[in-house]
Amino acid sequence: MKKITLILITFLLACSFAFGAYADDSKKVTLAYVEWDCATASTNLAKAVIEERLGYECEILPVSAAAMWQAVGTGDVDGLVTAWLPVTHKEYLERVKDKVEDLGALVGGAKLGWVVPSYVTIDSIEQLNANADKFDGKIIGIDPGAGLMSLSEEAVKQYNLDNMELMEGSGATMTAALADAIKNKKWVVVTGWSPHWMFGRWDLKYLKDPKGVLGGEEKIHTIVRKGLKKDQPKVYSFLEKFAYTNPNQLQKLMAWNQEKGADPYENAKRFIKENKAQVDSWLK
């Protein structure tokens, strides 16, 4: 009898632990993102709302763009809030479109392009070759997996920029190169996008792209794995409603994150506090 009782207790404890693990998992959300400034800001804001207002645990994973999309497609993560559409991330979406759900735009008015300080006297990508020496023959890029880099590679071909080389890097190295050039009043061209805090810090302009290789206006969308609505309806409902009122809101949050000693999660909490009515509307 004692042996049977011990077996029964062991079984019940095992069931209890299994149920507990399931319950904990059901209250956990995982979001993937690339460490671009806009993605860092929006992903931390989503995390803060999920944790501070919904009471779920939210893990955010910094990965490459390709890995981010693949992870949502396989269901290894629950979603992402940094899908640039319809052009920049078109190919990534095509690969997983049957395995994910597009919850729509969280902000519009987004733009990709090549950016120069306003004191640079050329205005078009077509003028780069003739002035390559002034730019040291370099176009300062970001991480190689970014959609912007793929489009930039195509732009180099389409405009026959034989005297210019597209340099790989990251969002941080790009802005550092821009800052250094502006400090020394040098000419520099970088792969850029907006909304971005750099447009608030410096006087910049996009070079015209008459061939339209780098695309037109973009929107940043939220993408989630199939099944999230059933598994975590509250989280799904929030992510479906999550949106800025205008690009300036995102740009302001990004600017906060550039302040010395800034913590993106703490700034996200600050955003929640200063925009309570808006955040409340995401949770209705």
ABEGO torsion letter per residue (X at the ends): XAAAAAAAAAAAAAAAAAAAAAAAAAABBBBBBBABAAAAAAAAAAAAAAAAAAGBBBBBBBBBAAAAAAAAAAGABAEBAABBOAAAAAAAAAAAAAABBBAEBABBGBBBEBBBBAABABABAAAAAAAAAAAGGBBBBBBAABAAAAAAAAAAAAAGBAABBBBBBBAAAAAAAAAAAAAAGBBBBBBBBOBBAAAAABBBBBBBBAAGAAEBBBBBBBBBBBGAAAABAAAAAAAAABBBABAAAAAAAAAAAABBGBBAAAAAAAAAAAAAAAAAAAAX
